[in-house]
């Protein structure tokens, strides 16, 4: 699961953090493979800005599920700081920490400047920073002057995240696993993962390509209720498209009817990889995504206003996944 730690209308950041931990524990009980937190800044409705802190919080509150970043926006941070933070997490929770990396700012231009100060990012910075992180998390070499402590020797798994072709090519070149952000930018999904698989060069850690895709999920006992609950997500998407980042709103009836054709088309494009519906619809939707992408894992993004109904949505998805898993080896994150 990928959690943006949504702050709900009428709720607080503290409420959002408590909901995230409850959700993570529920996901672990359902057999989810991993639980990732996404870095965003200066957004009223998202409480996951201190991503490494949240990774530690969720890992401490669960027992065996992998926990990680989906992702840390590397241009916002010095690689040494990231290595030390995730190296510390790896020492606290051995064998359970993932480090997903993105190259987008995860925020608006004003906040980006506040995070990076006067640093001007170039296209070569991200590959260089990824390579530096790999060195800092690897065992220290004789004569190595810069050593991450903690960090060196922890070999925290690095994942590259992306919504374009750039990170797909870099992940293939480095022999790293790749997660595509189809939960908000699905247009290049098939092209990106196809390119990644075609160009993949085996590494010491990964002998073959490994693909995760983001899937917006809203599940309920009926298709009608799922569509009603999804109105919260539709409003959030509309706000993103309009540059208005608000708290997660309660669902409302008849939202689609009040939208213009252009707004409906924009939301549909944003959520082209979404699975929204009752148990049968969810089963068919997940099966179709797996058939189209041959993804190794599906990473669910499930933002439902009522936390209890969010857990129920995960129950329905897990049941659908169990049926699919009986037929192949794909896993649910």
Secondary structure as UniProt FT lines:
FT   STRAND          2..3
FT   TURN            9..10
FT   HELIX           13..30
FT   STRAND          34..37
FT   TURN            44..45
FT   HELIX           51..61
FT   STRAND          66..73
FT   HELIX           74..76
FT   HELIX           79..92
FT   TURN            94..95
FT   STRAND          97..102
FT   HELIX           109..116
FT   TURN            117..118
FT   HELIX           123..137
FT   TURN            142..143
FT   TURN            149..154
FT   STRAND          157..162
FT   HELIX           165..174
FT   STRAND          177..180
FT   TURN            182..184
FT   HELIX           186..188
FT   HELIX           189..199
FT   STRAND          211..219
FT   HELIX           223..241
FT   TURN            242..243
FT   TURN            253..254
FT   HELIX           255..258
FT   HELIX           261..270
FT   TURN            271..273
FT   STRAND          275..277
FT   HELIX           279..293
FT   STRAND          297..301
FT   HELIX           307..325
FT   TURN            326..327
FT   STRAND          331..332
//
